[in-house]
Amino acid sequence: MTLQVRSQFPVLSQTGSEKSLAYLDSTATTQKPLCVIDCMDQFYREHYSSVKRGVYRLSERTSQSYEATRTKLKSFFNAASESEIVFTRGTTESINLVAWSWGRAHLKAGDEILISALEHHANIVPWQLIAEHTGACIKVLPCDDNANLCLDLLPSLLSDRTKLVAVTHISNAIGTINPIAEIIQIVRTHSQALVLVDGAQSAAHTPVDVQALDCDFFVCSAHKMYGPTGVGMLYAKYSILESMPPWQGGGDMIDRVTFERTTYAPPPARFEAGTPPIAEVIGFGAAIDWLNQTGLAQIHAHENEMLEYALNSLGQIPGLRVIGNPTQRASLISFVLADPLDPQTVIHAYDIALILDEEGIAVRSGHHCAQPVMDRFGVAATVRASFGAYTEAWEIDRLATALRRVLKIFG
Ligand SMILES: Cc1ncc(COP(=O)(O)O)c(C=O)c1O
């Protein structure tokens, strides 16, 4: 096994009467290493204060730690400057920020927003809301039966009317790794559209260089990157951020307030109204340190090893159908299991997940906030097993054994 980091994750190292947990739900959220937990604990115990407002030393130190995370994110994603990094509550809020700030200012009736068939609801619904508000419309780049996006159709969907292309880097429902650099190149050749990359599933799995990619927006969530919940990031090119009006008003996002008129702070402060999640931002910084120390390349290699092992192991289970066969797959497998007594139907994903839970296995079942993906593949729900830096082969073995038990129960 390439990586040996499991002991750094307290939730996964608990001993007691229960079997140790086989945690196969890292696509939903990753577990947290001790260094992230300790960093936040220490902040609350020893350094807690607000940011930006105090001149006393405690607050100054906190402000420095808070801003240090911005610098870490700038380097991690190779942004041109810290001012291009906006803290948000997560991917969902980052996309809503772009929709309600950039979208409301720049979209009008007849404009088009292009998304893909593989999007999470977070990269569909905000665009529907802003389209309703502005009169813009939404187009969808389809995918083929393997869950690869139909890139040959992309040029024909782009025109002068296309103002934004919002596409996921990695599909959370199937695992497709989209050829994002190629997509951006095609968009640049055939339109003036801006490109938003939903990096919720890629940020902790594969190196991302926003300047090399030349994306306009990149969004992610700390909780899927071994960091805390409640914090995430919007990266945007500074010239674009500068052209965007505030989307939320309040403290810290202003330059000068009078009852007659308010002027706003420059980015990123313009988009960070109110007291931020301070401990979470600092914990996000600790997670970035952990990712750098562990090495994204090592994490990627380890996850690929686990993926290959799981594809091989699950492939031997009678009636198990993996959904999608993308050219490049991230470390997750979505599948359905045929009912042994009626092979034309499948065992409900929730029933499978409940039985797996009895065996100490945590998987996700359902539509994975990607109902259009489920519709595309003609299933109501799937079971999804997903892997992270701490996944070990015994967890996949336990899953395979438990799935055979499911077949016995239903047989
Ligand atoms: C591809 C993708 N986009 C967006 C999101 C939303 O992320 P969050 O709930 O952290 O805002 C998720 C979460 O699963 C996701 O997988």
Ligand as a Chemical Component Dictionary entry (heavy atoms), coordinates in Angstrom:
data_LIG
# 
_chem_comp.id                   LIG 
_chem_comp.type                 NON-POLYMER 
_chem_comp.pdbx_formal_charge   0 
_chem_comp.three_letter_code    LIG 
# 
loop_
_chem_comp_atom.comp_id 
_chem_comp_atom.atom_id 
_chem_comp_atom.alt_atom_id 
_chem_comp_atom.type_symbol 
_chem_comp_atom.charge 
_chem_comp_atom.model_Cartn_x 
_chem_comp_atom.model_Cartn_y 
_chem_comp_atom.model_Cartn_z 
_chem_comp_atom.pdbx_ordinal 
LIG C1 C1 C 0 -19.193 17.966 -7.563 1  
LIG C2 C2 C 0 -19.792 18.663 -6.367 2  
LIG N1 N1 N 0 -20.170 19.936 -6.461 3  
LIG C3 C3 C 0 -20.682 20.609 -5.419 4  
LIG C4 C4 C 0 -20.868 19.999 -4.210 5  
LIG C5 C5 C 0 -21.419 20.777 -3.054 6  
LIG O1 O1 O 0 -20.454 20.900 -2.063 7  
LIG P1 P1 P 0 -20.829 21.504 -0.630 8  
LIG O2 O2 O 0 -22.017 20.725 -0.152 9  
LIG O3 O3 O 0 -19.613 21.289 0.184  10 
LIG O4 O4 O 0 -21.146 22.948 -0.839 11 
LIG C6 C6 C 0 -20.527 18.660 -4.055 12 
LIG C7 C7 C 0 -20.775 17.939 -2.793 13 
LIG O5 O5 O 0 -20.884 16.747 -2.752 14 
LIG C8 C8 C 0 -19.966 17.981 -5.159 15 
LIG O6 O6 O 0 -19.596 16.698 -5.065 16 
# 
loop_
_chem_comp_bond.comp_id 
_chem_comp_bond.atom_id_1 
_chem_comp_bond.atom_id_2 
_chem_comp_bond.value_order 
_chem_comp_bond.pdbx_ordinal 
LIG C1 C2 SING 1  
LIG C2 N1 SING 2  
LIG C2 C8 DOUB 3  
LIG N1 C3 DOUB 4  
LIG C3 C4 SING 5  
LIG C4 C5 SING 6  
LIG C4 C6 DOUB 7  
LIG C5 O1 SING 8  
LIG O1 P1 SING 9  
LIG P1 O2 DOUB 10 
LIG P1 O3 SING 11 
LIG P1 O4 SING 12 
LIG C6 C7 SING 13 
LIG C6 C8 SING 14 
LIG C7 O5 DOUB 15 
LIG C8 O6 SING 16 
# 
